[in-house]
């Protein structure tokens, strides 16, 4: 059986058509995949304008033409993208292009002086080959407003930090899972230097007495349980008072206020502020009672009534001048921080310790009166517990008055003589 030449020619022509169609299809698919890759890079930025340039920076196309932007107009006018950069900035841009494969998602940021101010732009680039030519497809975004907003926020934060540092206040944040405590605003000393232990991530337990941290931890856990159950901070305005150890080794009181937040990864953080409390006496019993500060301070100035308050380590946290004078110091601040046994005489300490220890143990006020010392001397001693919101007695206030019967006798004799 013989096949005619015409049939062979027809079959060959058909095969050629199939091969040609296949090659064209492969080229179209490659071109489509290339365009899809470019589209995937710019998919979320379609509202911005595109510029296509050659390797030498010569403008090939810019779209869309309705964009009204100083940079867009400058590119169309100069017909060269390279001319909009300074020499150093263009060199930086070329380094950016070299690193596109490794860091495709990082934008190139630059600025342009447009006469009435500086505009900031972001560039995202992709390389596209067309035969032997390599073109750069550039997406340009005007981010001037974003940059100005960030600058204003940075300036505002700097001013707030300076205000907080000068007032002894600070901002803080805590990861509730790891209990990682971060000082967002460092404290400063009298010479304006940042105190090292109040910067960055710190172990708050190392800066706080055990009792204070236990109370803080208990308070935080209760807030977390409430937050997880209701999703709200019903106690967000409720603060606690805690002591922090300063650089000089002295414990200072701070009022901590905070609020729980949920971050994007579902992590709960506790953020807030702390304000230093420069108070002579931390007595929650007088809060909200309508007693003025001047009245409270004047109560410490009684010349014959001696007052002091101590913590559970029997360290004197404060006293009035009558107490400090009685034990050889005209300045009450010289007494603060010392143990009670170092200040008062042993016979006083024996009496005071018996009363104070019972107040710490039971949390109830106690009074003692009777003869004391030599001669006909009488002593009237009162001790009052100072409690936190949870009822824990963390300090005791001692107030006492000393009387001598001979003093009254001498006064009576004078009165009798006048009669």
C-alpha positions as CSV (number, residue, x, y, z in Angstrom):
1,X,0.0,0.0,0.0
2,X,1.5,3.3,-1.0
3,X,0.9,6.6,0.8
4,X,0.6,9.5,-1.5
5,X,2.9,12.5,-1.1
6,X,0.1,14.9,-0.5
7,X,-1.0,12.9,2.6
8,X,2.5,12.9,4.0
9,X,2.8,16.6,3.4
10,X,-0.6,17.1,5.2
11,X,0.4,15.0,8.2
12,X,3.8,16.8,8.5
13,X,2.1,20.2,8.3
14,X,-0.4,19.1,11.0
15,X,2.5,17.9,13.3
16,X,4.2,21.2,12.7
17,X,1.1,23.1,13.7
18,X,0.8,21.0,16.9
19,X,4.4,21.5,17.8
20,X,4.1,25.3,17.1
21,X,1.0,25.5,19.2
22,X,2.6,23.6,22.0
23,X,5.7,25.9,22.0
24,X,3.4,29.0,21.9
25,X,1.4,27.5,24.8
26,X,4.5,26.9,26.9
27,X,5.7,30.4,26.2
28,X,2.3,31.9,27.1
29,X,2.2,29.8,30.3
30,X,5.7,31.0,31.3
31,X,4.7,34.6,30.6
32,X,1.5,34.1,32.6
33,X,3.4,32.6,35.5
34,X,5.9,35.5,35.4
35,X,3.1,38.0,35.4
36,X,1.3,36.1,38.2
37,X,4.5,36.2,40.3
38,X,4.7,40.0,39.7
39,X,1.0,40.4,40.5
40,X,1.4,38.4,43.7
41,X,4.0,40.8,44.9
42,X,1.9,43.9,44.1
43,X,-1.6,42.4,44.8
44,X,-2.2,44.4,47.9
45,X,-0.7,47.6,46.5
46,X,-2.9,48.1,43.4
47,X,-3.9,51.6,44.5
48,X,-0.4,52.9,44.0
49,X,1.4,53.8,40.8
50,X,3.7,51.5,38.7
51,X,6.9,52.6,36.9
52,X,8.8,50.4,34.5
53,X,12.4,51.3,33.9
54,X,15.5,49.8,32.1
55,X,18.6,48.7,33.9
56,X,20.1,52.1,33.2
57,X,17.1,53.9,34.9
58,X,15.5,55.0,31.6
59,X,11.7,55.3,31.8
60,X,9.9,52.8,29.7
61,X,6.3,53.2,31.0
62,X,4.4,54.6,33.9
63,X,0.9,53.8,34.8
64,X,-1.7,54.9,35.6
65,X,-1.4,58.4,34.2
66,X,-4.1,60.0,36.3
67,X,-2.0,59.8,39.5
68,X,-1.3,63.3,40.8
69,X,1.9,63.0,42.8
70,X,5.0,65.3,42.6
71,X,7.3,62.2,42.1
72,X,5.1,60.8,39.4
73,X,5.1,64.1,37.5
74,X,8.9,64.4,37.9
75,X,9.5,61.0,36.4
76,X,7.3,61.7,33.4
77,X,9.0,65.1,32.9
78,X,12.6,63.9,33.1
79,X,11.9,60.5,31.4
80,X,14.6,59.0,33.7
81,X,14.1,57.4,37.1
82,X,17.8,57.6,37.9
83,X,17.8,61.4,37.9
84,X,15.4,61.6,40.9
85,X,18.1,60.2,43.2
86,X,21.3,61.7,44.4
87,X,24.5,59.8,43.7
88,X,24.7,58.2,47.1
89,X,21.0,57.4,47.2
90,X,21.1,55.8,43.8
91,X,24.0,53.6,44.9
92,X,22.0,52.6,47.9
93,X,19.1,51.7,45.6
94,X,21.3,49.5,43.4
95,X,22.4,47.6,46.6
96,X,18.7,47.2,47.4
97,X,18.0,45.7,43.9
98,X,20.9,43.2,44.3
99,X,19.3,41.9,47.5
100,X,15.8,41.5,46.0
101,X,16.0,37.7,45.8
102,X,17.0,37.3,49.4
103,X,14.6,40.0,50.8
104,X,11.7,40.5,48.4
105,X,9.4,41.9,51.1
106,X,11.6,44.7,52.4
107,X,10.8,48.1,50.7
108,X,13.3,50.8,49.7
109,X,12.5,54.1,51.5
110,X,13.7,57.5,50.2
111,X,12.6,61.1,50.4
112,X,12.1,63.9,47.9
113,X,12.1,67.7,48.4
114,X,9.1,68.9,46.5
115,X,9.5,72.6,47.4
116,X,6.8,72.9,50.1
117,X,8.2,70.1,52.2
118,X,9.7,66.6,52.1
119,X,7.7,63.7,50.7
120,X,8.6,60.1,51.7
121,X,8.2,57.1,49.4
122,X,8.5,53.3,49.5
123,X,9.6,51.3,46.5
124,X,8.9,47.6,46.0
125,X,10.7,46.1,43.0
126,X,10.6,43.1,40.8
127,X,12.8,42.1,37.8
128,X,11.2,41.2,34.5
129,X,13.1,39.7,31.5
130,X,11.9,40.4,28.0
131,X,14.3,38.6,25.6
132,X,17.8,40.0,26.2
133,X,16.5,43.0,28.1
134,X,15.9,43.1,31.8
135,X,13.4,45.7,33.1
136,X,12.6,46.7,36.6
137,X,8.9,47.0,37.6
138,X,8.6,49.4,40.5
139,X,5.7,50.1,42.8
140,X,5.9,53.5,44.4
141,X,3.9,54.5,47.5
142,X,3.7,57.9,49.0
143,X,4.1,57.3,52.8
144,X,4.6,60.9,53.8
145,X,1.6,61.0,56.2
146,X,2.7,57.7,57.8
147,X,6.2,59.0,58.3
148,X,5.0,62.3,59.8
149,X,2.7,60.4,62.1
150,X,5.5,58.2,63.3
151,X,7.7,61.2,63.8
152,X,5.0,63.0,65.8
153,X,4.5,59.8,67.9
154,X,8.2,59.5,68.6
155,X,8.4,63.2,69.6
156,X,5.3,62.8,71.8
157,X,6.8,59.6,73.4
158,X,10.1,61.4,74.1
159,X,8.2,64.3,75.8
160,X,6.1,61.9,77.8
161,X,9.2,59.9,78.8
162,X,10.9,63.1,80.0
163,X,7.9,64.1,82.0
164,X,7.6,60.7,83.6
165,X,11.3,60.6,84.4
166,X,11.2,64.0,86.0
167,X,8.2,63.2,88.2
168,X,9.4,59.8,89.4
169,X,6.7,58.0,87.4
170,X,7.2,55.3,84.8
171,X,5.4,53.1,82.3
172,X,5.7,49.3,82.5
173,X,4.6,46.1,80.8
174,X,4.4,42.5,81.9
175,X,4.0,39.2,80.1
176,X,1.6,37.4,82.4
177,X,2.7,33.9,81.3
178,X,6.4,34.4,81.8
179,X,6.1,37.2,84.4
180,X,8.6,39.2,82.3
181,X,8.6,42.7,83.6
182,X,9.7,45.6,81.3
183,X,10.4,49.2,82.2
184,X,9.1,51.2,79.3
185,X,10.3,54.5,80.9
186,X,13.5,54.4,82.9
187,X,13.8,56.4,86.1
188,X,16.5,59.0,86.4
189,X,18.6,60.2,89.3
190,X,19.1,63.8,90.5
191,X,21.6,64.5,87.8
192,X,19.3,63.3,85.0
193,X,21.1,59.9,84.4
194,X,19.0,56.8,83.8
195,X,19.1,54.4,86.7
196,X,20.5,51.1,85.2
197,X,18.1,48.8,87.1
198,X,15.1,50.6,85.7
199,X,15.7,50.1,82.0
200,X,14.5,47.3,79.7
201,X,13.6,43.8,81.0
202,X,14.1,43.3,84.7
203,X,13.2,40.7,87.3
204,X,10.7,42.6,89.3
205,X,11.0,40.1,92.2
206,X,14.6,41.2,92.7
207,X,13.5,44.8,93.1
208,X,10.6,44.2,95.4
209,X,10.3,42.7,98.9
210,X,8.8,39.2,99.0
211,X,5.6,40.3,100.8
212,X,5.0,43.0,98.2
213,X,5.6,40.7,95.2
214,X,3.3,38.0,96.8
215,X,0.6,40.6,97.1
216,X,1.2,41.9,93.5
217,X,1.1,38.3,92.2
218,X,-2.1,37.5,94.0
219,X,-3.7,40.7,92.8
220,X,-2.6,40.0,89.2
221,X,-3.8,36.4,89.2
222,X,-7.3,37.5,90.4
223,X,-7.4,40.0,87.5
224,X,-6.3,37.4,85.0
225,X,-9.0,35.0,86.1
226,X,-11.6,37.7,85.8
227,X,-10.3,38.8,82.4
228,X,-10.3,35.3,81.0
229,X,-13.8,34.7,82.3
230,X,-15.5,37.9,81.2
231,X,-13.0,39.5,78.7
232,X,-13.2,42.7,80.6
233,X,-11.2,44.8,83.1
234,X,-13.9,45.6,85.6
235,X,-11.1,46.5,88.1
236,X,-9.0,48.5,85.7
237,X,-9.0,51.7,87.9
238,X,-8.1,49.8,91.0
239,X,-4.4,50.3,91.9
240,X,-2.1,48.7,94.5
241,X,0.8,50.2,96.5
242,X,4.1,48.4,96.3
243,X,7.7,49.1,97.3
244,X,10.6,49.1,94.9
245,X,14.2,49.1,95.9
246,X,16.1,52.1,94.6
247,X,19.7,52.5,93.6
248,X,20.6,53.8,97.1
249,X,19.1,50.7,98.7
250,X,16.1,52.6,100.0
251,X,12.6,51.2,99.5
252,X,10.2,53.7,97.9
253,X,6.5,53.4,97.6
254,X,4.8,53.4,94.2
255,X,1.1,53.3,93.2
256,X,0.8,50.7,90.4
257,X,-2.2,50.9,88.1
258,X,-2.6,48.6,85.1
259,X,-4.8,47.0,82.6
260,X,-4.8,43.6,80.8
261,X,-4.6,43.4,77.0
262,X,-4.7,40.6,74.5
263,X,-2.1,40.8,71.7
264,X,-2.4,39.4,68.2
265,X,-0.9,36.0,69.2
266,X,-3.5,35.7,72.0
267,X,-0.9,36.5,74.6
268,X,-2.1,38.4,77.6
269,X,0.0,41.3,78.8
270,X,-0.4,43.6,81.8
271,X,0.5,47.2,81.1
272,X,0.2,50.3,83.2
273,X,1.8,53.2,85.1
274,X,3.5,53.6,88.4
275,X,3.6,56.8,90.4
276,X,5.9,57.4,93.3
277,X,4.3,58.2,96.6
278,X,6.2,60.7,98.7
279,X,4.0,60.3,101.8
280,X,4.9,60.5,105.4
281,X,2.5,57.8,106.4
282,X,0.8,55.1,104.4
283,X,-2.4,54.6,106.3
284,X,-5.3,53.4,104.3
285,X,-7.7,54.0,107.2
286,X,-7.7,57.8,106.6
287,X,-8.2,57.6,102.8
288,X,-11.5,59.1,101.7
289,X,-12.3,60.1,105.3
290,X,-12.3,63.8,104.5
291,X,-9.3,64.5,106.7
292,X,-7.1,67.0,105.0
293,X,-3.4,66.4,104.4
294,X,-2.5,69.4,106.5
295,X,-4.5,67.9,109.4
296,X,-2.7,64.6,109.0
297,X,0.7,66.2,108.9
298,X,0.0,68.4,111.9
299,X,-0.8,65.3,113.9
300,X,2.8,64.2,113.6
301,X,4.1,67.5,115.2
302,X,2.8,66.9,118.7
303,X,5.7,67.8,121.0
304,X,4.9,65.2,123.8
305,X,3.3,62.4,121.8
306,X,5.8,60.2,120.2
307,X,4.9,58.3,117.0
308,X,6.7,55.7,114.8
309,X,5.7,53.1,112.3
310,X,7.6,49.9,111.5
311,X,7.4,47.0,109.0
312,X,7.5,43.3,109.7
313,X,11.3,43.4,109.9
314,X,11.0,45.9,112.7
315,X,12.6,48.6,110.6
316,X,11.5,52.1,111.3
317,X,9.7,53.4,108.2
318,X,9.0,56.8,109.7
319,X,8.6,58.7,112.9
320,X,7.7,62.2,114.2
321,X,10.3,64.6,115.7
322,X,9.2,64.0,119.3
323,X,10.2,60.3,118.8
324,X,13.6,61.1,117.1
325,X,14.5,63.8,119.8
326,X,13.8,61.3,122.6
327,X,16.5,59.0,121.2
328,X,19.1,61.6,120.3
329,X,18.4,62.6,116.7
330,X,16.9,66.0,115.8
331,X,16.1,64.8,112.3
332,X,13.4,62.1,111.9
333,X,14.9,61.0,108.5
334,X,18.0,59.8,110.3
335,X,15.9,57.3,112.1
336,X,14.2,55.8,109.0
337,X,15.6,52.5,107.8
338,X,17.1,51.5,111.1
339,X,15.9,48.6,113.1
340,X,13.8,49.5,116.2
341,X,16.3,47.9,118.5
342,X,19.1,50.1,117.2
343,X,17.0,53.2,118.0
344,X,15.3,52.7,121.3
345,X,16.8,51.5,124.6
346,X,16.5,47.8,125.4
347,X,13.9,48.2,128.1
348,X,11.7,50.2,125.6
349,X,12.2,47.6,122.9
350,X,11.1,44.7,125.3
351,X,7.9,46.5,126.0
352,X,7.2,47.6,122.4
353,X,8.1,44.2,120.9
354,X,5.5,42.4,123.1
355,X,2.7,44.7,121.9
356,X,3.8,45.1,118.3
357,X,4.2,41.4,117.7
358,X,0.7,40.7,118.9
359,X,-0.7,43.4,116.5
360,X,1.2,41.9,113.6
361,X,-0.1,38.4,114.5
362,X,-3.8,39.3,115.2
363,X,-4.2,42.4,113.1
364,X,-6.0,44.1,116.0
365,X,-5.2,47.3,117.9
366,X,-3.7,46.9,121.3
367,X,-3.0,49.3,124.2
368,X,-0.7,49.1,127.2
369,X,-0.4,51.4,130.2
370,X,1.4,51.2,133.5
371,X,4.4,52.2,135.5
372,X,7.6,52.2,133.5
373,X,11.3,52.8,134.4
374,X,12.4,54.4,137.6
375,X,10.6,56.7,140.0
376,X,6.9,57.4,139.5
377,X,6.9,57.3,135.7
378,X,3.9,56.1,133.7
379,X,3.7,55.1,130.0
380,X,0.7,54.8,127.8
381,X,1.4,52.9,124.6
382,X,-1.0,52.3,121.7
383,X,-0.3,50.2,118.6
384,X,-2.5,50.3,115.4
385,X,-2.3,47.9,112.5
386,X,-1.9,49.4,109.0
387,X,-3.5,47.1,106.5
388,X,-3.7,46.6,102.7
389,X,-6.8,46.1,100.7
390,X,-6.7,42.3,101.3
391,X,-6.5,42.8,105.1
392,X,-2.8,41.9,105.4
393,X,-1.0,43.9,108.2
394,X,2.2,45.1,106.6
395,X,3.0,47.9,109.1
396,X,2.2,48.9,112.7
397,X,1.9,52.4,114.0
398,X,3.0,53.0,117.6
399,X,2.0,56.0,119.6
400,X,2.9,56.6,123.2
401,X,2.9,59.3,125.9
402,X,5.1,59.3,128.9
403,X,4.0,60.9,132.2
404,X,5.8,61.5,135.5
405,X,3.9,61.9,138.8
406,X,6.5,64.3,140.1
407,X,5.7,66.7,137.3
408,X,2.1,66.8,138.4
409,X,3.0,67.2,142.0
410,X,5.2,70.2,141.2
411,X,2.4,71.8,139.2
412,X,-0.1,71.2,142.1
413,X,2.3,72.8,144.6
414,X,2.6,75.9,142.4
415,X,-1.2,76.1,142.1
416,X,-1.6,75.7,145.9
417,X,0.9,78.5,146.6
418,X,-0.9,80.9,144.2
419,X,-4.1,80.2,146.2
